[in-house]
Amino acid sequence: MKETLIAGLPALNLTLPEDRTDRLVAFGEAVIRQNEVMNLTAITEPTQVARLHLLDSLSLLTLADLSGKKMIDVGCGAGFPGVPVKIACPDVKLTLLDSLGKRMNWLSEILPTLSVEAECVTARAEEFVTTCRESYDIATSRAVARLNILLELTAPYVKVGGKVLAMKGSAGREELAEAKNAIKKLGLALETVAEFPVDDGVHTVLVFKKVAPTPPQYPRRYAKIKQSPL
């Protein structure tokens, strides 16, 4: 895992001290171990964890200056992309958000052993936002929902001038086309579409800038969002 991680950093124009690569590997190994008793990921082969989880998460560091920023990872699952970003860029102020308590309890237990500081919150995205609306510099999410739904769940967290980093697979551009209405209504503007080659395909990161406050009626209840996406 470590060899694959180190070999993949130059393609992202990243260099990391050895203690950070060691902690990234330790987190990847912890995910593999925990996956034996809890459904965290379908990716468990060490080199694939390095490529599809660790390096994939670190691609965000090439798209925005995250140093000193307040970031929320919405629907963080096993901790991707938030935890690798925090390990590589320790002065990120990180909140991990997921509705599954077992995952968040595990993250709350494992992260201190890796000297990773993060706020771990068990809540639904459309509910937790009432406590911290438009208070983050960055909101990110990976593989949570189609883009028009994902943006309604993430944009309300971000202050004007901040960014939403939406991590997608090869369907990123296709989902972008159907999300034009959501982008406009939520106070966002598309800044960058970045594509990173993975195996025979690409992973896409869509970067949106928050250019206006999100109207207070968003986000709606999740059932309504899913029933009638923007």
N, C-alpha and C positions, 0 to 999 in steps of 0.2 A: 504493500500500500504506500509506504513512504517513497520508494523508488518511483512509482507512477506519479505520485503527487509532485515530487521535485522535478521530474521530467516534464510535467505539464505546465509548470509555472512560467517558463519563458514565453510560451505562446500567448499568455495573458500579460506579458511585460511586467511580471511581478517577481520580486525577490523577498524571501522571508528568512528571518533568523532561524537557526536550527531548533531553538526551544519552541517556536511557534509551529513549525512543521511537525515536531514531536507531539504537541498538544492536539493538532488537527488529526494526526493518526490515532492518538489515544481516544479521541472522541469517536472517530470512525469505528475503531475496534469495540468501543463500548456499545455503539448502536448494534453492531453485529451480535454481540453477546446478548443484549437485551431482547433482540428480535427472536431469540429462541423461546422466550416465554411471553412475548407481547408482540402484536402485529405492528411493527414500525415501518418496515420497508420490504419491497420485493427484491431489492438489490442487496445481496449479502456477500458476493465474491469480492475479496479485498481490493483488487485492482479496479473493479467496477465501482466500488464505493469511492475510491479516490477520484475517478474520472467523473462519475455521474452524480455524486453528492458533493464532495469536497471542492474539486476544481469548478464544477458548475456553480456552486455557491459563490466562490471567490471571483467569478466573472463580474459580479456587481461592483467590485472595487475598481474596475476599469471604466465604469460608466458614470460615477459620481464621486465627489469628494466626501467621504463619509466620516472623516476625522472630526471628532468632537460633536458629531450630529446625534440627535435623538431619533432612534429608528424603531419601528414596530414591525414585527414579522407576523402577518395575519394568517392564521391557519398553519402554524409552524410545523405541525406533525412531530417528527423526530428531531426537529431543531434546524432544519434546512430551509432557507439559506442563512438564518440569523446567527447560529452558533459559529460556523466557520468564519463568517465575516467578523464577528466579535473577537475570535482568537487571532485573526490576521491583523485586525485594526482595533487594538484593545480600548482606545478611548471613545469608541462608539457607545452611546448610552442605549442599551438594547432592552426592548420589551418583547417577550415571546408570548403569543396569544393562540390558544387553541381551546376548543370546546370539550375535548376529551381529557377528563381529570387524570386518568392513569398515565397518559403521556406526560402531562405537565408535572405530576408528582415525581415521575422518574427524572425528568430534566432538573427539577428542583434539587434532587438528591445528587445527581451525577455532576452537574456543572461546578459546584464548589470544589469537588475533588480534582478538577482540572484548572482551578483558579480562574474560572469564567464567571464574571458578574453579570447577571441578567434578572430582570423582573419577569417572573413566570406567572401568567394569568390564565385561569380556567374560566372562559366565558365565550359566548357567541359574539362574533365581530359586530353585529348590528346592535348589540346591547351594551357592550363595554365602551363603545364610542361616546355614550352619553356622559361618561366621567372625564373624558380627555379629548373632546372634539377640537380639531384643528390645532393640536399642540405638538405634533411631530414634524421633524424636518423631512423624514423619509418613511414611507410605508412600502413594504415589499411583500410579495406572496408568490408561492410556487405551486402550480398544479392544483389550485383550489376549486376553480370554477371557470366557465367561459368568461372572456374578457369583459363583456358588458355587465355581467353580474359581479365579477371581481372588483371592477372599478367602483361600483356603488358601495362595496364593503370596505374599500381602502381609502378612497379619496376623502371622506369626511374626517379622517384622522390627521390629514396633512394641512399644515398652515400654508397660507398664500406665500408663494416663493419656494415652497418645498417640492418634493418629487414623489411620484409613485413609480416603483420599479416592478413591473409585472413580468414574471418569468414564465415562459411558455415553451412548448415544443415546436415542432415544424409547422403547426397550424397558426402560429402567431399572426402572420399577415392576413390570413383569412378571417380570423377573429377580429382583427383591427377594423376591417371593412364593415362588420356588423355592429361595431361599437361606436360609430361616429356620433350617434345621438347621445349616448351615455357620456362620451367625452365632453361634449358641449354643455350638457345639462349640469354636470358635476363640477364645472369650473376648471377643467383640465385642458391642456394643449399638448399634442404629441411633440416630443423633442428629438427622440432618437429611436430607430429600430436597429438593434445590434444582433447579429447572428454569429453563433459560435459552432463550428463543425464538431459533431459528435458521431462517431461510427460512420454510418452511411447517410446520416441526416444532419439536421441543425437544431440547436436550441436557440430560441429567440428571447431577447429581453426588450420589452417595450418601455421606454422612459417617457413619462408624462410630467410636465411642469404644472403646478397648481397656480393658475393665473387669476382666479377669482374665488371667493368663498363658495363652498358647496351649500346650496339652498337647504334650509333647516328640515325640510320634509324627507331628506335622504340621510341615512339609509332607511328604507322601509322595512317592515317585518320580512323575514327571509321567505316565508311562504309567498308573500306578494311579489318579492323580487323575482323568485323563480317562476311564478305564474305569469308575470308580465314584465320581462326584462326591459330596461330602457333601450 
